[in-house]
Amino acid sequence: MLIPENMSKDKDFDINDCSFAIGLESEVIERVRKGDITRLMMDIGEDNQNFLLENVDGHLILITEETPTTYHGCYLYNNGEFPYVIKRSLQFLVLWNGNDKCLVRILGINIEPGKRFHYKGAGESMVEDPNGDSCVWQVQFDILPILADAKTYLMRWNPSISSLTEKDYETWVENMQNGMFFTNWSIREWEEARRGDCFYMMRVGDDKAGIVFNGQFISDPYPDEDWNGSTKRRMYVDMVCTNPVKPGEVPLLSLNTLQKTIPGFNWAEGHSGVLLPDEVVDELAILCKEE
């Protein structure tokens, strides 16, 4: 459950600060890549609980069910209260089997109480009791693979005509959880898009134009009614959004910066959901790192 040295870094973040590696069968890893598995069990033990948990004040016993759906955590003498919180810095997991590695983003955590009982000591049977001093919990992690061959799209937002208002954006940023918020968006070039692809959101049409957040698609494209009320149908994707610019501020990656640094692409005009050429993606990644 510890991070191998050769996996200590990936791209622009230090994995030791925000993730840890777990060993799985390659078949399971491939099912995660394909989207067949979207919830993953984490087996907490002495070797990894410091990576995963914070504010732990007591002893933790685990009863593990079959991977990769859930784990059950039993915390002693906690009067039925969930005793710890998942680290906010834990954003990614590395699934690995030899040379087969897959980085996944943690989208959410579902915690449900199970049965309560009185703890009678190690090896003793558990007898259910609604007033027991201990509790068994089910915890599930929703995950999204970060694909090695992911495409990157440029989405566009014009606050003067969009259904998303400036106030909506402020609310999204104010209510982020674990550095993320979720929404959906129309996508013009949808034919090759898929769950796990990446995007940048480009604000246009005013003096705050530039990249305002980025993230990943968490669904394949799907049809729905037009956001502006017309009778035409549009294609949409659901998205997880990260690294937002503070409301009211000019982005570091402003329109002027993009036009000056990567002049071969039309940043100011175009549809929402444009597939970016590989060379533009590479230049944009370098620029993001510098800024």
C-alpha positions, 0 to 999 in steps of 0.5 A: 500500500506504500508508494514505490519510489519510481512512482513518486511524481507524475507530471506537475504534482507530487504524488506523495502529497496527494495520493498513494498506490495500491496493488491490484490485478491488471484485470481490475485496473483495465476495468477501471480504465473502461469505466466498468468499475467506478467505486473502489474499496480502500483497505485501511491498515497500519501501513497506510492509515496515515495516508488516508485518515486524519484526526484519528483518536482511537483504535481501528479494526477492519473487516474487509469484504470483497474488493473493489466495492466497499470496506467496513471499518469498525471503530471502538468506543465511539458511540456510533459516531464516525471517528475520522475524516478522509484527508482533504489532500488525498485527491488521487490513487495510483493503481498498479501491477508491475509496469501497469499503472493507472492514476485515478482521481477521487471524485467523492466519498460515500459513508454509510453506517452499518450495524452497532455492537459492543466490543468484547475484545479481539477475537470475540464475536460481535453481537448486534446491539442498537446501543452498542459502543462500536459501529461498522461503517461502509465507505466507498470511493468514487473514482475516475481514471486519468487516461494516458491517451486522453484528449483535451478540449477547449470549452467556452463560457461567455457570461453575457449570453450563457445560462451560467451567470457570474453569480452562479460561478461565485456560488460554485467556487464558494461551495467547492468540496475537496477543491472540486465542483461539478456541472455539465456543458455543451460540446460541439466536437463530441464524436470522439469525446469520452469519459476521462478526457480533459478540458480547459474552460475559456472565459470569453467576451469581456475583460476577464477573458482567459482560462478560468478552470480545468478538469475532466469529463465524467460522462460520455457525451449525451443529447439534451435540450438546448441550454438557450431554450431553442428547439434544437438538441445539443450534446453535453458532457458532465464535468468535474472542475478544478483549479478555478480562478477567484471570481472577479479576477483576471486569469493568470492564463489570460486571453492576451497571454494565450494569444501572445504565447500560442498564437497559432490557435484562435482563442477568442472565437469559436464554439464550446467543446473544440478538440485541441491539437496535440501541439497546442495541448503540449504548449498549454501544459508548459504555460500552465506549469510556468504560470 
